[in-house]
Amino acid sequence: MDVGKRDILEMKSPLTPAGQMRAYSTLGCLLAFALSLLASTGCSDSTTSNSTNPASDQSTGETPGSGDMPFGFPNYDDFPDVESSNGAGGDKDAGIESTDSDGGDGGSSANDAEGEDADQGVEEFPPESCNDLIDNDGDGKLDCEDPDCADDKTCVPPLPEDCDNNLDDDGDGQADCEDSDCATESNCLPENCGDGQDDDGDGLVDCEDPDCWDEAICEETNCVNGLDDDGDGSVDCDDPDCLTSGLCPEDDCNNGTDDDSDGFLDCEDPDCQGAENCVETDCSNGLDDDGDDLVDCEDADCIGAESCLGETCFTFYGCLLVEGCDCTPGIDCPAGDSDAASACQAACVENDSCWNGCKEQLQPEAQQNLEAWLGCIDTHCSSVSSPSLNQCVNSACLLEYAQCFSTGTESCSYYGFECGQDCETAACEELCLADLSSQGLYSALLWDNCRYGKCDTDGNFISDSLECIFISSLYACGSSSPGCLPGDFGAEGDACDVLLNCSLSCGITDENCQLACLENASFAAINQIAPVYDCVLANCGTTANSLTPTCIQSAVNGACFSVAQQCILSL
C-alpha cells in the first residue's frame, strides 16, 4: 500500500477544529424593674420628692424615705416586716410612728399601739414577682416557693419532649431527634446499613434508607455481574450508582436525557449510532432528520449519498464507506465517524479498483484538492505513526486540508463571533465550520491551534478558563489569524499603547468593552500587542484563579515591562 493510502487509514476521519476544544444592660434592667414596682405599689417619684416633712401625714399613707432610692425604688427599710406590724420591730416600725415628729400632740409613740389601729399608715406589699430572687410580698417565700406563683409560666415544669411532632415541647431550643432527650427513641436511632433491620423505624431497611445512600456498603460495586451488590433493589445499570461507570449504554436515544452520564445526549452518544431516530434518512430535504443539528450533506450519515457527491473531499470518504461496505447511506451504512465506518473505508483503500473509482467520482477541482492534501501528508508526515499523525497534519497541512474540505463562503470571524459564539456542542460548531470558505477554514484552524495551544495545558481540548480564551482569542492570537477578529484593520487606527490601555481598563471577559477597543485598532497594533499578552499568560498562568486583573497589571508593570514598552513606544 502506498503512503497516501496508509495515511488515509491512519487519519480515519478529517480533522475539525471542534475536535480540539473541548446584656440587656444593667441600667436598663434596674429601670424596668423599678417601673414594675412603682406600678404595683402606686408610688412615683413625684409623690415622694415633693414632701417637705420627713414624717408624712398618716392620712396620705406615704412612707418616709420612699423617695430616697434611685430610679423610684421604694425604700425597703421603711416597710414593716411581719414582727414590726405589732409594734415589736424597733426602728423598723416607721409605719406606725406618731405623725408628730417630737412626740407631742399625737399622743402615740412607736411602743404604744394600744387603742390605736396598728395597721394605720402601713404600706401594702407589692405582688410577688416569680423570677427575681426577692420576697416581694413579704410572706417569707421566694419566687416559685410562693403559692402566688403556682400558675406562673416560670414555675410550671416543662412538658416532656415528643420526638416525632416537629415541635420543641420542652422549650430547650431543640426539637424531636435534635433533642438529647430523644437519643434512645426508635425513630431517632441511626440506621445500621448492614444489619437487615429498620433501625430508625422509617419503614426502610439498610440500603433502601436514604440515610445509607452515601455509605460504601450501599454502592453498586460491579455494574455487569447481574447482582444487586448494594441491596437497594436495583441491579447493575438499573442502579444510579452505575451511571458514571462507563459500562452502561445510552438505553433511550430519543428522551433528551444523558442516560449513561457520559456527557452525550441521545444521538450524540456513540451508543446510539444506528438507532432508527439517529440516522439522516433523507440527504436532500433540507431537514435535520435525526436531530443531531446537522442537515443533509453536513451529516456524516450522508457521506456518499448521491445528492452529496462531487462537492468536497468529504465525498471521497463517503465513497470509501459506501463501496467498502456495499451499503446505502442513511439505511445500512455505519455512522461516518465510527470504527465500523473506518473498517469499511479500509476495505476500499486496500482495493485499488475501489480506491481509484472513488477518486474518479470527484469533480476535477475536488480531485486536485485531494491530491494536494494527500501529497502534503506524504511529504511532511510519511514517517509519523498514529496518534502523532494528526498532530503532524495539524501543523504542516492545514491549508491543504482547508482547501480540500471547505464547503462554504464565510470568513473566520463568522465562526468566532457570529455563528459559533453561542455554540455549546461540537455539532453546532461543525455547522459553523461547514459555512466557511477555504481561507476562512484555514484561518479558523490556525486560530484554534494558537488559542488552545496556550489555554489547554492539560490537553483535554477544553480551555483552562474563560479568561484565558478571551485574552488569547482577542490579543495573544489575534496576529496569527486577523481574519478571525471582527472589524477591518488597516494602516490607520489606534496605536498599540492606546489598545493596551483600553484593554487593561476593561474587565477581562467583558466582551463588549474589549471588542470596542479592537474596533479602532490598527493592524500594526494587533501585531504589537500579541507578545505583551503572551508574556502575561506566561507569568500569570491560564486559570481563573491566577489570571486576575491584579496579576495582569502587575505583569505589565513588572516582568513584561520591556515588552509592553515596545508596544507603548511604537508609532
Summary of the structure (lengths in Angstrom):
residues: 571
radius of gyration: 46.1
end to end distance: 57.1
largest distance: 150.2
contacts: 1692
relative contact order: 0.06
helix: 48%
strand: 1%
